[in-house]
Amino acid sequence: MDSTASSIDFAVIGHQDSWQNITAFVNDIRGGSMDELSCEKIKNIFPFIPPRDIFKIHVASKTGIEINGVYIETFIDPDKLGAQFIRTNITKVISAASYAKKMGAKIVTLGGFTSIVLEGNVDSLSSTETKFTTGNTLTAAYVVKGLEKAAIQSGITLNESNVLIVGGTGDIGMACINYLKNKIKKLILCARNLKRLKEISLHLSEEENISVDYSDCLQDVIVEADIIICVASSTGIQMTNCKRNVLICDAGYPKNLEAKINNQSGVKL
């Protein structure tokens, strides 16, 4: 772990998704001369470690341009990615962002779950020479393009379909809305933030003449959906009362849907 790198062009902020990965990487950075720590011992200390740079990154282009970066670990507990831990996790990501700014990084990318800090918390990262970005645009592109192919394979016609977006007020959800809004029969939006949900829905219906329905209760709207996109920042979402042969895309991180959704008859996940 070395924070003495000079002329840092970029930083990548991320987190680990399993204790197996964490155990491997923690023992790796401790060095081969020390006895390996067990997973249980690591679990006791990992969440309390403050964000810091773990390794340097050097990138050279074909034209000879070279840039230097670092990977900054947030030390977010992979068992605590649910909504009830959101304040703690946002604090960790903001601390990692501050660390990147202190290192002088010109641009910082927020990877995986850490991108949640930009959803409604942009002010905390503004007024600085360091710029922040996420991979959410690319994720949304994969979602909608994959969905179009899956619909063709499933015999579903997009412009005759009602599309439900769970997590419709977030970055990825909004990108999916903007791409699909003129390609489908009806938009159905669901999210926890009812005020934001209402604002988005009113704009779509009144300013853009888009057919749209919304609710903060999934069970109130799920029965209408021919296609469901899940991009919320929560786990264990229950998919009951779905239409038969509904097409579902789970693109949330952590995964939104309960594992047994795979075994439901008539559901294409």
BAMAR-300093 format. One line per 5 residues: number of its first residue (from 1); their letters; for each residue x, y, z of N, C-alpha, C. Coordinates in Angstrom, 1 decimal, padded with zeros to 4 digits. Example, Ala and Ser with C-alpha at 12.3 -4.5 7.8 and 13.67 -1.06 7.14 Angstrom:
! BAMAR-300093
1) AS) 013.2/-005.7/007.8/012.3/-004.5/007.8/013.2/-003.3/007.8 | 012.8/-002.2/007.1/013.7/-001.1/007.1/012.9/000.0/007.9
! end
This chain:
! BAMAR-300093
1) MDSTA) 000.9/-001.2/000.0/000.0/000.0/000.0/000.9/001.2/000.0 | 000.8/002.0/-001.1/001.8/003.1/-001.3/001.0/004.3/-001.7 | 001.1/005.4/-001.0/000.4/006.6/-001.3/001.3/007.7/-001.7 | 002.6/007.4/-002.1/003.6/008.4/-002.4/003.7/008.6/-003.9 | 002.8/008.0/-004.7/002.9/008.2/-006.2/002.7/009.7/-006.6
6) SSIDF) 003.6/010.1/-007.5/003.5/011.5/-008.0/002.8/011.6/-009.3 | 002.2/012.7/-009.6/001.5/013.0/-010.9/000.5/011.9/-011.2 | -000.5/011.8/-010.3/-001.6/010.9/-010.5/-002.6/011.4/-011.4 | -002.8/010.8/-012.6/-003.7/011.2/-013.6/-005.1/010.8/-013.2 | -005.3/009.6/-012.7/-006.6/009.1/-012.4/-006.6/008.1/-011.2
11) AVIGH) -007.8/007.9/-010.7/-007.9/007.0/-009.6/-009.2/006.1/-009.8 | -009.2/004.9/-009.4/-010.3/004.0/-009.5/-010.7/003.7/-008.1 | -012.0/004.0/-007.7/-012.5/003.7/-006.4/-013.4/002.4/-006.5 | -013.1/001.4/-005.7/-013.9/000.2/-005.8/-014.1/-000.5/-004.5 | -014.6/-001.7/-004.6/-014.8/-002.6/-003.4/-014.8/-004.0/-003.8
16) QDSWQ) -014.7/-004.9/-002.8/-014.7/-006.3/-003.1/-016.1/-006.9/-002.9 | -016.4/-007.9/-003.7/-017.8/-008.5/-003.7/-018.0/-009.8/-002.9 | -016.9/-010.3/-002.3/-017.0/-011.5/-001.5/-015.9/-011.6/-000.5 | -016.1/-012.3/000.5/-015.1/-012.5/001.6/-013.9/-013.4/001.0 | -014.2/-014.3/000.1/-013.2/-015.1/-000.5/-012.2/-014.2/-001.3
21) NITAF) -012.7/-013.2/-002.0/-011.8/-012.3/-002.7/-011.0/-011.4/-001.7 | -011.7/-011.0/-000.7/-011.1/-010.1/000.3/-009.9/-010.9/001.0 | -010.2/-012.1/001.4/-009.2/-012.9/002.1/-007.9/-013.1/001.2 | -008.2/-013.3/-000.1/-007.0/-013.5/-001.0/-006.2/-012.2/-001.1 | -006.9/-011.1/-001.3/-006.2/-009.9/-001.6/-005.5/-009.3/-000.3
26) VNDIR) -006.2/-009.4/000.8/-005.6/-009.0/002.1/-004.3/-009.7/002.4 | -004.3/-011.0/002.2/-003.1/-011.8/002.5/-002.0/-011.6/001.4 | -002.4/-011.2/000.2/-001.5/-010.9/-000.9/-000.7/-009.6/-000.5 | -001.5/-008.6/-000.1/-000.8/-007.3/000.1/000.0/-007.3/001.4 | -000.3/-008.3/002.3/000.5/-008.4/003.6/001.9/-008.9/003.3
31) GGSMD) 002.0/-009.7/002.2/003.3/-010.2/001.8/003.5/-011.7/002.2 | 004.3/-012.4/001.4/004.4/-013.8/001.6/005.2/-014.2/002.9 | 005.9/-013.2/003.5/006.7/-013.6/004.7/005.9/-013.6/006.0 | 004.6/-013.2/005.9/003.8/-013.2/007.1/002.8/-014.4/007.0 | 002.4/-014.9/008.2/001.4/-015.9/008.2/000.1/-015.4/007.7
36) ELSCE) -000.7/-016.3/006.9/-001.9/-015.8/006.4/-003.0/-015.7/007.5 | -003.8/-014.7/007.3/-004.9/-014.4/008.2/-006.1/-015.3/007.7 | -006.9/-015.8/008.7/-008.1/-016.5/008.3/-009.2/-015.5/007.9 | -010.2/-016.0/007.2/-011.3/-015.2/006.8/-012.0/-014.5/008.0 | -012.2/-015.3/009.1/-012.8/-014.8/010.3/-012.1/-013.6/010.9
41) KIKNI) -010.8/-013.7/011.0/-010.0/-012.6/011.5/-010.1/-011.4/010.7 | -010.1/-011.6/009.3/-010.2/-010.5/008.4/-011.5/-009.8/008.5 | -012.6/-010.6/008.7/-013.9/-010.0/008.9/-014.0/-009.1/010.1 | -013.2/-009.3/011.1/-013.3/-008.5/012.3/-012.6/-007.2/012.1 | -011.7/-007.0/011.2/-011.0/-005.8/011.0/-011.3/-005.0/009.7
46) FPFIP) -011.7/-005.8/008.7/-011.8/-005.2/007.4/-012.7/-003.9/007.3 | -013.9/-004.0/007.9/-014.8/-002.8/007.7/-014.3/-001.6/008.4 | -013.3/-001.7/009.3/-012.8/-000.6/010.1/-011.6/000.1/009.5 | -011.1/-000.5/008.4/-009.9/000.1/007.7/-010.4/001.3/006.9 | -009.7/002.5/007.0/-010.1/003.6/006.2/-009.7/003.5/004.8
51) PRDIF) -010.4/004.1/003.8/-010.0/004.0/002.4/-008.6/004.4/002.2 | -007.9/003.7/001.3/-006.5/004.0/001.0/-006.2/003.3/-000.4 | -005.1/003.8/-001.0/-004.6/003.2/-002.3/-004.0/001.9/-002.0 | -004.3/000.9/-002.8/-003.8/-000.4/-002.7/-002.6/-000.7/-003.7 | -002.8/-000.3/-004.9/-001.7/-000.5/-005.9/-001.8/000.6/-007.0
56) KIHVA) -000.6/000.8/-007.6/-000.5/001.8/-008.7/-000.9/001.1/-010.1 | -001.3/002.0/-011.0/-001.7/001.6/-012.3/-001.0/002.4/-013.3 | -000.3/001.8/-014.3/000.4/002.5/-015.3/-000.1/002.1/-016.7 | -000.6/003.1/-017.5/-001.2/002.8/-018.7/-000.4/003.6/-019.8 | -000.1/002.8/-020.9/000.6/003.4/-022.1/-000.3/003.2/-023.3
61) SKTGI) -000.5/004.2/-024.1/-001.3/004.1/-025.3/-000.4/003.7/-026.5 | -001.0/003.3/-027.6/-000.2/003.0/-028.8/000.6/004.1/-029.4 | 000.1/005.4/-029.1/000.8/006.5/-029.6/001.9/007.0/-028.6 | 002.1/006.3/-027.5/003.2/006.6/-026.6/002.8/007.5/-025.4 | 001.6/007.9/-025.3/001.1/008.7/-024.2/001.0/007.7/-023.0
66) EINGV) 001.6/008.2/-021.8/001.5/007.4/-020.6/000.8/008.2/-019.5 | 000.0/007.4/-018.7/-000.7/008.0/-017.6/-000.5/007.1/-016.4 | -000.6/007.7/-015.2/-000.5/006.9/-014.0/-001.7/007.1/-013.1 | -002.1/006.0/-012.5/-003.2/006.0/-011.6/-003.1/005.1/-010.4 | -004.1/005.1/-009.6/-004.1/004.2/-008.4/-005.5/003.6/-008.2
71) YIETF) -005.5/002.4/-007.6/-006.7/001.8/-007.1/-006.9/002.1/-005.7 | -008.1/002.7/-005.3/-008.4/003.0/-003.9/-009.5/002.1/-003.4 | -009.2/001.3/-002.4/-010.2/000.4/-001.8/-011.0/001.1/-000.8 | -012.4/000.9/-000.8/-013.3/001.6/000.2/-013.4/000.7/001.5 | -013.1/-000.5/001.4/-013.3/-001.5/002.5/-014.7/-001.5/003.0
76) IDPDK) -015.6/-001.6/002.0/-017.0/-001.8/002.3/-017.3/-003.3/002.5 | -018.0/-003.5/003.6/-018.3/-004.9/003.9/-019.3/-005.5/002.9 | -018.9/-006.6/002.2/-019.7/-007.1/001.1/-021.1/-007.7/001.6 | -021.2/-008.0/002.9/-022.4/-008.4/003.5/-023.4/-007.3/003.9 | -022.9/-006.1/003.7/-023.7/-004.9/004.1/-023.9/-003.9/002.9
81) LGAQF) -024.5/-004.4/001.8/-024.7/-003.6/000.7/-026.2/-003.2/000.6 | -027.0/-003.7/001.5/-028.5/-003.4/001.5/-028.8/-002.0/001.9 | -030.0/-001.6/001.7/-030.5/-000.2/001.9/-030.3/000.3/003.3 | -030.3/-000.7/004.3/-030.2/-000.3/005.7/-028.8/000.2/006.0 | -027.8/-000.1/005.1/-026.4/000.3/005.4/-026.0/001.5/004.5
86) IRTNI) -026.9/002.1/003.8/-026.6/003.0/002.7/-025.8/004.2/003.2 | -026.2/004.8/004.4/-025.5/005.9/005.0/-024.0/005.6/005.3 | -023.8/004.5/005.9/-022.4/004.1/006.2/-021.6/003.9/004.9 | -022.2/003.3/003.9/-021.5/003.0/002.7/-021.2/004.3/001.9 | -022.1/005.2/001.9/-021.9/006.5/001.2/-020.8/007.3/001.9
91) TKVIS) -020.8/007.2/003.3/-019.7/007.9/004.0/-018.3/007.3/003.6 | -018.3/006.0/003.5/-017.0/005.4/003.1/-016.6/005.8/001.7 | -017.5/005.9/000.7/-017.2/006.3/-000.6/-016.8/007.8/-000.7 | -017.5/008.6/000.1/-017.1/010.0/000.1/-015.7/010.2/000.7 | -015.3/009.4/001.7/-014.0/009.4/002.3/-013.0/009.0/001.3
96) AASYA) -013.3/007.9/000.5/-012.4/007.5/-000.6/-012.2/008.6/-001.6 | -013.3/009.3/-001.9/-013.3/010.4/-002.9/-012.4/011.5/-002.4 | -012.5/011.8/-001.1/-011.6/012.9/-000.5/-010.2/012.4/-000.6 | -009.9/011.2/-000.4/-008.6/010.6/-000.4/-008.0/010.8/-001.8 | -008.8/010.5/-002.8/-008.4/010.6/-004.2/-008.1/012.1/-004.6
101) KKMGA) -008.9/013.0/-004.1/-008.6/014.4/-004.3/-007.3/014.9/-003.6 | -007.1/014.4/-002.4/-005.9/014.7/-001.7/-004.6/014.2/-002.4 | -004.8/013.1/-003.1/-003.7/012.5/-003.9/-003.4/013.3/-005.2 | -004.4/014.2/-005.6/-004.3/015.0/-006.7/-004.7/014.4/-008.0 | -005.6/013.3/-007.9/-006.1/012.7/-009.1/-006.9/013.6/-009.9
106) KIVTL) -006.7/013.7/-011.3/-007.5/014.6/-012.1/-008.9/014.1/-012.4 | -009.0/012.8/-012.5/-010.3/012.2/-012.8/-010.4/010.9/-011.9 | -011.6/010.6/-011.4/-011.8/009.5/-010.5/-013.1/008.7/-011.0 | -012.9/007.4/-011.2/-014.1/006.6/-011.6/-014.6/005.8/-010.4 | -015.9/005.8/-010.2/-016.5/005.1/-009.1/-017.0/003.8/-009.6
111) GGFTS) -016.4/002.7/-009.2/-016.8/001.4/-009.8/-017.8/000.6/-008.9 | -018.6/-000.2/-009.6/-019.5/-001.1/-008.9/-020.5/-000.3/-008.0 | -020.7/-000.8/-006.8/-021.7/-000.2/-005.9/-021.3/001.2/-005.5 | -020.0/001.6/-005.6/-019.6/003.0/-005.1/-020.3/004.1/-005.9 | -020.8/003.8/-007.1/-021.4/004.8/-007.9/-022.7/005.4/-007.3
116) IVLEG) -023.2/004.7/-006.3/-024.4/005.2/-005.6/-024.2/006.6/-005.0 | -023.0/007.0/-004.7/-022.7/008.3/-004.1/-023.1/009.4/-005.0 | -023.1/009.2/-006.3/-023.5/010.3/-007.3/-025.0/010.4/-007.5 | -025.8/009.4/-006.9/-027.2/009.5/-007.1/-027.8/010.3/-006.0 | -027.9/011.6/-006.2/-028.5/012.5/-005.3/-027.5/013.1/-004.3
121) NVDSL) -026.2/012.8/-004.5/-025.2/013.4/-003.5/-024.1/014.1/-004.3 | -024.4/014.6/-005.4/-023.4/015.2/-006.3/-022.7/016.4/-005.6 | -023.4/017.2/-004.8/-022.9/018.4/-004.2/-021.6/018.0/-003.3 | -021.6/016.8/-002.8/-020.5/016.5/-001.9/-019.2/016.3/-002.7 | -019.3/016.2/-004.0/-018.1/016.0/-004.8/-017.8/017.2/-005.7
126) SSTET) -018.6/018.2/-005.7/-018.4/019.4/-006.6/-017.4/020.4/-006.0 | -017.2/021.4/-006.8/-016.3/022.5/-006.4/-014.9/022.0/-006.2 | -014.4/021.2/-007.1/-013.0/020.7/-007.1/-012.5/020.5/-008.5 | -011.2/020.5/-008.6/-010.5/020.3/-009.8/-010.6/018.8/-010.2 | -010.8/017.9/-009.3/-010.9/016.5/-009.6/-012.3/016.2/-010.1
131) KFTTG) -012.4/015.5/-011.2/-013.7/015.2/-011.8/-014.1/013.7/-011.5 | -015.4/013.5/-011.3/-015.8/012.1/-011.0/-016.8/011.6/-012.1 | -016.6/010.3/-012.3/-017.5/009.6/-013.3/-017.8/008.2/-012.8 | -018.7/007.5/-013.5/-019.1/006.1/-013.2/-019.1/005.3/-014.5 | -019.4/004.0/-014.3/-019.6/003.2/-015.5/-021.1/003.0/-015.8
136) NTLTA) -021.9/003.8/-015.2/-023.3/003.6/-015.4/-023.9/003.8/-016.8 | -023.3/004.6/-017.6/-023.8/004.8/-019.0/-023.5/003.5/-019.7 | -022.3/002.9/-019.6/-022.0/001.7/-020.2/-022.9/000.6/-019.7 | -023.2/000.5/-018.4/-024.1/-000.5/-017.9/-025.5/-000.4/-018.5 | -026.0/000.8/-018.6/-027.3/001.1/-019.2/-027.3/000.6/-020.6
141) AYVVK) -026.3/000.9/-021.4/-026.2/000.5/-022.8/-026.3/-001.0/-022.9 | -025.5/-001.7/-022.0/-025.6/-003.2/-022.0/-027.0/-003.7/-021.7 | -027.7/-003.0/-020.8/-029.0/-003.4/-020.4/-030.0/-003.3/-021.5 | -030.1/-002.1/-022.2/-031.1/-001.9/-023.2/-030.8/-002.7/-024.5 | -029.5/-002.8/-024.8/-029.2/-003.6/-026.0/-029.4/-005.1/-025.8
146) GLEKA) -029.0/-005.5/-024.6/-029.3/-006.9/-024.3/-030.8/-007.3/-024.2 | -031.5/-006.3/-023.7/-033.0/-006.4/-023.6/-033.6/-006.5/-025.0 | -033.2/-005.7/-025.9/-033.7/-005.7/-027.3/-033.5/-007.1/-027.9 | -032.3/-007.7/-027.7/-032.0/-009.0/-028.3/-032.8/-010.1/-027.6 | -032.9/-010.0/-026.3/-033.7/-011.0/-025.6/-035.2/-010.9/-025.9
151) AIQSG) -035.7/-009.7/-026.2/-037.1/-009.6/-026.6/-037.3/-010.3/-027.9 | -036.4/-010.1/-028.9/-036.5/-010.7/-030.2/-036.5/-012.3/-030.0 | -035.6/-012.8/-029.2/-035.5/-014.2/-029.0/-036.7/-014.8/-028.3 | -037.4/-013.9/-027.5/-038.6/-014.4/-026.7/-039.9/-014.1/-027.5 | -039.8/-013.5/-028.7/-041.0/-013.2/-029.4/-041.8/-012.1/-028.8
156) ITLNE) -041.1/-011.2/-028.1/-041.8/-010.0/-027.5/-041.5/-008.8/-028.4 | -042.6/-008.0/-028.7/-042.5/-006.8/-029.5/-042.4/-005.6/-028.6 | -041.3/-004.9/-028.7/-041.1/-003.8/-027.7/-042.2/-002.7/-027.8 | -042.6/-002.3/-029.0/-043.6/-001.2/-029.1/-045.0/-001.6/-028.7 | -045.2/-002.9/-028.3/-046.4/-003.3/-027.8/-046.3/-003.7/-026.3
161) SNVLI) -045.2/-003.4/-025.7/-044.9/-003.9/-024.4/-045.0/-002.8/-023.3 | -045.4/-003.1/-022.1/-045.3/-002.3/-020.9/-044.0/-002.6/-020.2 | -043.1/-001.7/-020.0/-041.8/-001.9/-019.4/-041.8/-001.3/-018.1 | -041.5/-002.1/-017.1/-041.4/-001.7/-015.7/-039.9/-001.5/-015.3 | -039.5/-000.3/-014.8/-038.1/-000.1/-014.4/-038.1/000.1/-012.9
166) VGGTG) -037.6/-000.9/-012.2/-037.4/-000.8/-010.7/-036.1/-000.2/-010.4 | -036.2/001.0/-009.7/-035.0/001.8/-009.5/-034.9/002.9/-010.6 | -036.1/003.3/-011.0/-036.2/004.3/-012.1/-035.7/005.7/-011.9 | -035.4/006.0/-010.6/-034.9/007.4/-010.3/-033.4/007.4/-010.3 | -032.7/006.3/-010.4/-031.2/006.3/-010.3/-030.6/006.5/-011.7
171) DIGMA) -029.3/006.6/-011.7/-028.5/006.9/-013.0/-028.9/005.9/-014.1 | -028.7/004.6/-013.8/-029.0/003.6/-014.8/-030.4/003.5/-015.2 | -031.3/003.7/-014.2/-032.7/003.7/-014.5/-033.1/004.8/-015.4 | -032.6/006.0/-015.1/-032.9/007.2/-016.0/-032.4/007.0/-017.4 | -031.2/006.4/-017.5/-030.6/006.2/-018.9/-031.5/005.2/-019.6
176) CINYL) -032.0/004.2/-019.0/-032.9/003.2/-019.6/-034.2/003.9/-020.0 | -034.7/004.7/-019.2/-035.9/005.5/-019.5/-035.8/006.3/-020.8 | -034.7/007.0/-020.8/-034.4/007.9/-022.0/-034.3/007.2/-023.3 | -033.7/006.0/-023.2/-033.5/005.2/-024.4/-034.8/004.5/-024.8 | -035.6/004.0/-023.9/-036.8/003.2/-024.2/-038.1/004.0/-024.3
181) KNKIK) -038.1/005.2/-023.9/-039.4/005.9/-023.7/-040.2/006.0/-025.0 | -039.5/006.1/-026.2/-040.3/006.3/-027.4/-040.3/005.0/-028.2 | -039.8/003.9/-027.6/-039.8/002.6/-028.3/-040.8/001.6/-027.7 | -041.5/001.9/-026.7/-042.4/001.0/-026.0/-043.8/001.5/-025.9 | -044.7/000.6/-025.5/-046.1/001.0/-025.4/-046.3/001.9/-024.1
186) KLILC) -045.8/001.5/-023.0/-046.0/002.2/-021.7/-044.8/002.0/-020.8 | -044.4/003.1/-020.1/-043.4/003.0/-019.1/-044.1/002.9/-017.7 | -043.5/002.0/-016.9/-044.0/001.9/-015.5/-042.7/002.1/-014.6 | -042.8/003.0/-013.7/-041.6/003.3/-012.9/-041.9/003.0/-011.4 | -040.9/002.4/-010.8/-041.0/002.1/-009.3/-039.6/002.5/-008.7
191) ARNLK) -039.7/003.1/-007.5/-038.5/003.5/-006.7/-039.0/003.8/-005.3 | -038.0/003.9/-004.4/-038.3/004.3/-003.0/-038.6/005.8/-002.9 | -038.0/006.6/-003.7/-038.1/008.1/-003.5/-039.4/008.5/-004.3 | -040.5/008.6/-003.6/-041.8/008.9/-004.3/-041.8/010.3/-004.8 | -041.2/011.2/-004.2/-041.2/012.6/-004.7/-040.5/012.7/-006.0
196) RLKEI) -039.3/012.1/-006.1/-038.5/012.1/-007.3/-039.2/011.3/-008.4 | -039.9/010.2/-008.0/-040.6/009.4/-008.9/-041.7/010.2/-009.6 | -042.4/010.9/-008.8/-043.6/011.7/-009.3/-043.1/012.8/-010.2 | -041.9/013.5/-009.9/-041.4/014.5/-010.7/-041.0/014.0/-012.1 | -040.3/012.9/-012.1/-039.9/012.3/-013.4/-041.1/011.9/-014.2
201) SLHLS) -042.1/011.2/-013.6/-043.3/010.8/-014.3/-044.1/011.9/-014.9 | -044.3/013.0/-014.1/-045.0/014.1/-014.6/-044.3/014.8/-015.8 | -043.0/014.9/-015.7/-042.2/015.5/-016.8/-042.4/014.6/-018.1 | -042.3/013.3/-017.9/-042.5/012.4/-019.1/-043.9/012.5/-019.7 | -044.9/012.6/-018.9/-046.3/012.6/-019.4/-046.7/013.9/-019.9
206) EEENI) -046.3/015.0/-019.2/-046.8/016.3/-019.5/-045.9/017.0/-020.6 | -044.6/016.9/-020.5/-043.7/017.5/-021.4/-043.3/016.7/-022.6 | -043.3/015.4/-022.5/-042.9/014.6/-023.6/-044.0/013.6/-024.1 | -045.2/013.8/-023.5/-046.4/013.0/-024.0/-046.1/011.5/-024.0 | -045.4/011.0/-023.0/-045.1/009.6/-022.8/-046.1/008.9/-021.9
211) SVDYS) -046.6/007.8/-022.3/-047.5/007.0/-021.4/-046.8/006.4/-020.3 | -047.1/006.9/-019.0/-046.3/006.4/-017.9/-047.2/006.3/-016.7 | -046.8/005.3/-015.9/-047.4/005.0/-014.6/-046.3/004.9/-013.5 | -046.6/005.1/-012.3/-045.6/005.0/-011.3/-046.1/004.6/-009.9 | -045.3/004.0/-009.1/-045.6/003.7/-007.7/-044.4/003.4/-006.9
216) DCLQD) -044.4/003.6/-005.6/-043.3/003.2/-004.8/-043.5/001.8/-004.2 | -044.6/001.2/-004.6/-045.0/-000.2/-004.2/-045.0/-001.1/-005.4 | -044.0/-002.0/-005.5/-043.8/-002.8/-006.6/-045.1/-003.7/-006.9 | -045.7/-004.2/-005.9/-046.9/-005.1/-006.1/-048.0/-004.3/-006.8 | -048.1/-003.0/-006.7/-049.2/-002.3/-007.3/-049.1/-002.2/-008.8
221) VIVEA) -047.9/-002.4/-009.3/-047.6/-002.1/-010.8/-047.1/-003.3/-011.5 | -046.6/-004.3/-010.8/-045.9/-005.4/-011.5/-046.8/-006.2/-012.4 | -048.1/-006.3/-012.1/-049.0/-007.1/-012.8/-049.2/-006.6/-014.3 | -048.9/-005.4/-014.5/-049.0/-004.8/-015.9/-047.8/-005.1/-016.8 | -046.7/-005.4/-016.2/-045.4/-005.4/-016.9/-045.2/-006.6/-017.8
226) DIIIC) -044.8/-006.4/-019.1/-044.4/-007.4/-020.0/-042.9/-007.6/-019.9 | -042.2/-006.5/-019.6/-040.7/-006.6/-019.4/-040.4/-005.8/-018.1 | -039.5/-006.4/-017.3/-039.0/-005.7/-016.1/-037.5/-005.5/-016.1 | -037.1/-004.3/-015.8/-035.7/-004.0/-015.6/-035.4/-003.7/-014.1 | -034.6/-004.4/-013.5/-034.3/-004.2/-012.0/-032.9/-003.5/-011.9
231) VASST) -032.8/-002.3/-011.5/-031.6/-001.6/-011.4/-031.6/-000.8/-010.1 | -032.2/-001.3/-009.1/-032.3/-000.7/-007.8/-031.0/-001.0/-006.9 | -030.8/-000.2/-005.9/-029.6/-000.5/-005.0/-030.1/-001.2/-003.8 | -030.8/-002.3/-004.0/-031.3/-003.1/-002.8/-031.4/-004.6/-003.2 | -031.5/-005.4/-002.3/-031.5/-006.9/-002.5/-032.9/-007.5/-002.1
236) GIQMT) -033.1/-008.7/-002.5/-034.2/-009.5/-002.0/-035.6/-008.9/-002.5 | -035.6/-008.3/-003.7/-036.9/-007.8/-004.2/-037.7/-009.0/-004.7 | -038.9/-009.1/-004.2/-039.8/-010.2/-004.5/-040.6/-010.0/-005.8 | -040.5/-010.9/-006.7/-041.3/-010.8/-007.9/-042.5/-011.8/-007.9 | -043.6/-011.3/-007.4/-044.8/-012.1/-007.3/-045.9/-011.4/-008.2
241) NCKRN) -046.8/-012.2/-008.6/-047.9/-011.7/-009.5/-047.5/-011.2/-010.8 | -046.3/-011.7/-011.3/-045.9/-011.3/-012.6/-046.8/-011.9/-013.7 | -046.8/-011.3/-014.9/-047.4/-011.8/-016.0/-046.7/-013.1/-016.4 | -047.4/-014.0/-017.0/-046.7/-015.2/-017.5/-045.8/-014.8/-018.7 | -044.7/-015.5/-018.8/-043.7/-015.2/-019.9/-043.1/-013.8/-019.8
246) VLICD) -043.1/-013.2/-018.6/-042.5/-011.9/-018.4/-041.0/-012.0/-018.6 | -040.4/-011.0/-019.2/-038.9/-010.9/-019.4/-038.3/-010.0/-018.4 | -037.4/-010.5/-017.6/-036.8/-009.8/-016.5/-035.3/-009.6/-016.7 | -034.8/-008.4/-016.6/-033.3/-008.1/-016.6/-032.9/-007.6/-015.2 | -032.1/-008.4/-014.5/-031.6/-008.0/-013.2/-030.2/-007.4/-013.4
251) AGYPK) -030.1/-006.1/-013.4/-028.8/-005.4/-013.7/-028.4/-004.6/-012.4 | -029.0/-004.9/-011.3/-028.7/-004.1/-010.1/-027.4/-004.7/-009.5 | -026.8/-003.9/-008.6/-025.6/-004.4/-007.9/-025.7/-003.8/-006.4 | -025.9/-004.6/-005.4/-025.9/-006.1/-005.5/-027.2/-006.6/-006.3 | -027.2/-007.9/-006.7/-028.3/-008.4/-007.4/-029.6/-008.1/-006.7
256) NLEAK) -030.6/-007.6/-007.4/-031.8/-007.2/-006.8/-032.7/-008.3/-006.4 | -032.7/-009.4/-007.2/-033.8/-010.4/-007.1/-033.4/-011.5/-006.2 | -034.4/-012.1/-005.5/-034.1/-013.3/-004.7/-033.7/-014.5/-005.6 | -032.9/-015.3/-005.2/-032.3/-016.4/-006.0/-033.3/-017.3/-006.6 | -034.4/-017.6/-005.9/-035.4/-018.5/-006.4/-036.2/-018.0/-007.6
261) INNQS) -036.0/-016.8/-008.0/-036.7/-016.3/-009.2/-036.3/-017.1/-010.4 | -035.1/-017.7/-010.4/-034.7/-018.6/-011.5/-035.6/-019.8/-011.7 | -036.3/-020.2/-010.7/-037.0/-021.4/-010.7/-038.5/-021.2/-011.0 | -038.9/-020.0/-011.1/-040.3/-019.7/-011.4/-040.7/-020.0/-012.8 | -041.7/-020.7/-013.0/-042.2/-021.1/-014.4/-042.7/-019.9/-015.1
266) GVKL) -042.5/-019.8/-016.3/-043.0/-018.7/-017.1/-042.3/-017.4/-017.0 | -041.1/-017.4/-016.3/-040.3/-016.2/-016.1/-039.0/-016.4/-016.9 | -038.7/-015.4/-017.7/-037.4/-015.4/-018.5/-036.5/-014.4/-017.8 | -035.4/-014.8/-017.1/-034.5/-013.9/-016.4/-033.3/-013.7/-017.2
! end
